[in-house]
Amino acid sequence: MKVLINLSNHKSEQFTKEQKEYNKLNYDKVVDFSFPKVMNNFHEEEFLSVAQSKMEGITNHIRCELFAHNYPEDIYVDVMICGEWGMTYLLVNQAKDIQKYWQKAKMNRVYMDVVYPSSERIVLERDGKTTHVFQFDRYRRYM
């Protein structure tokens, strides 16, 4: 089973046609998690707490997938993280720690990557206004 966990400000139903088609071809299931709301007055400790809470929810979801799909069937999980940069940084690092946990716990048979949607950089300038166009190409792994 292959699952995409979408942790962004956009529900999967709002993805571009290309991204939806890619997901349909490459995943059995897409699960939406809302990106954490980032407040202007957050201190570093609050950022960390919010990120940890969100990643605990994702870890619990992966555990539920394990038991719901004929455990110990292999489960491949791509966690797509895309949003406010400071929170994204924390979430990616925490997801990488979870990825290492699943790698060590081989009996659980969860294979996880942390990814982001990729697009060629397309910039249009009209009437003095600059517009950036997102045209989904693929997912790239956070290295």
Secondary structure, DSSP 4 states (H G I P E B T S, - for coil): -EEEEEEESS-GGGS-HHHHHHHHHH-SEEEEEEPPP--TT--HHHHHHHHHHHHHHHHHHHHHHHHHSSTTS-EEEEEEEESSHHHHHHHHHHHHHHHHHHHH-GGG-EEEEEEEEEE--EEEEETTEEEEE--EEEEEE--
